[in-house]
Amino acid sequence: MNEVSILIDGLRVNYKIAGSGPAILVLHGWGGSSDSWVKVQEILSQNNYKVICPDLPGFGKSQNPPEAWGIDDYINLILNFTKKVSLDRFFLIGHSFGGGLAGKFTALFPEKIKTLILCDAAVIRKKRYSLRQKLAHFLQKYGNIFFSVPLFEKKIYPWARKIVYKIAGTSDYYLAKGTMKETFKKISEEDLTKFLSRIKVPTLIIWGKKDKTLPSEDGFSMKKIIPNSETKIIDGADHSPHRRTPEELSKIILNFLKSK
């Protein structure tokens, strides 16, 4: 496995590449990096595939975006990345945030994608009315103001603030720094559902049964919209099957790729 750093649109982008054969591009989730996919990358590359895993801007060893980015900024970066590394047609895998990017990319550039694999993908942004979701929405909008009030600055310690964000399911937002905080807000506001019906390539939707970040019902909803798609649930996996069950995830991916 080799690690390479290249310049794209003025940003230094790091990526890992392993194996030879038909190309697979892997887009990691929010807060992740190519490091989290090393085990899966190794298994896939040992089965005669060339697997490329970039660190998206703002993550891993890649540079941060110069300003708050939205979905389309990342899509443009991915398109230019594929040109830079000479990827004409390839298999595309996207996890969580990367799954949303992969879905929209496939809808916009179908000629480049052989098959699409969405893993616990953050695509559907429908309104959820649980107390947790209401708290998450409040924190994303007013969290910084709320915790900067003198009374709370003195009474609520940093660890307490972190716990509140974790309970709300917004620890990704809490941990984000600088422009990435605003980037998180921008990408969280875009519902990508409208692009699903435009995905025409064979698509596999994988979900961890124990995913508490995104409900598996989202995966079944996506299957109803994406033509020529199928779902696979991994019983022992949570939101990150590539970490919790890399061997099982890799087996599912390989079986799907070989069947198409």
C-alpha positions, -999 to +999 in steps of 0.1 A: +000+000+000+013+034-010+004+068+003+005+098-020-001+135-017-012+156-047-023+192-053-059+197-065-075+231-069-048+246-047-054+220-019-030+193-008-050+160-009-036+128+006-047+093-005-038+056-001-036+033-031-033-005-031-035-034-055-040-036-093-070-043-114-104-027-118-105+005-098-125+011-066-128+046-051-137+048-014-152+080+001-150+080+039-174+095+064-174+127+085-146+126+110-130+097+093-101+093+069-084+068+047-069+052+078-103+039+089-106+019+057-071+003+057-084-032+066-111-032+039-087-017+014-062-045+021-088-072+016-103-058-016-068-051-031-058-087-023-088-098-045-074-081-077-088-046-073-070-013-073-084+005-043-080+043-038-090+059-006-085+097-004-086+119+027-114+144+019-104+180+025-106+188+062-098+152+072-068+130+077-037+144+061-055+166+035-057+203+039-088+221+052-110+239+027-102+277+027-138+284+036-169+266+046-177+240+019-210+225+008-218+192-009-211+206-044-176+218-034-167+183-024-183+169-056-161+192-077-131+182-057-138+145-062-144+150-100-110+168-103-094+141-081-106+113-105-091+132-134-058+138-116-054+101-108-067+089-142-099+073-131-122+070-161-148+044-150-147+028-116-166+012-087-177+038-061-181+032-023-193+059+001-198+057+038-220+081+058-211+116+047-191+100+019-222+080+009-241+112+004-213+125-018-211+092-037-249+092-044-250+127-058-217+121-077-232+090-094-264+109-102-244+137-118-217+117-136-233+082-143-209+076-172-180+073-147-196+048-123-198+010-129-216+002-096-224+021-065-221+009-029-237+031-002-227+022+034-248+037+062-251+067+038-261+102+050-285+110+022-320+115+036-323+146+057-360+143+067-372+160+098-371+138+129-391+150+159-375+130+188-362+150+217-327+141+207-332+155+172-347+187+186-317+191+209-294+185+180-311+211+159-310+236+188-273+230+194-263+234+158-281+267+156-275+282+191-250+260+209-221+284+208-243+312+221-259+291+248-225+279+262-209+314+260-234+328+285-214+337+317-235+316+340-230+285+319-193+293+312-187+291+349-211+263+359-208+240+329-174+226+324-160+215+290-167+178+298-203+186+305-206+204+272-191+175+254-216+151+270-246+173+260-234+173+223-228+135+224-263+129+238-277+150+210-258+130+184-239+161+173-204+152+186-192+156+150-202+192+151-188+198+185-154+183+175-152+202+142-128+232+142-128+265+123-144+264+088-153+227+093-179+236+118-197+257+092-190+231+066-208+205+088-238+228+091-239+234+053-238+197+043-263+187+070-289+211+056-289+195+021-314+166+015-300+145-013-331+124-017-341+141-050-310+127-066-316+091-058-341+084-087-314+096-111-290+068-100-292+041-128-262+020-121-265-013-100-265-001-064-259-020-031-271-003+001-254-017+032-265-009+068-253-018+102-282-032+122-270-015+153-265+019+137-277+045+162-265+075+141-287+069+110-317+045+111-317+014+089-352+026+077-333+052+056-316+024+037-350+007+029-364+041+019-335+046-005-340+012-020-376+021-029-363+052-049-331+039-065-338+017-095-318-016-097-308-014-060-306-040-032-300-039+005-279-058+029-280-056+067-250-065+088-263-078+122-231-072+142-223-038+128-231-003+140-227+029+120-192+019+109-191-016+095-157-010+080-143-008+115-166-032+134-169-059+108-144-053+081-141-089+069-179-093+066-183-060+049-155-068+024-171-102+016-204-085+009-187-059-013-167-085-033-198-107-038-217-078-052-189-066-075-183-101-089-220-106-096-222-075-118 
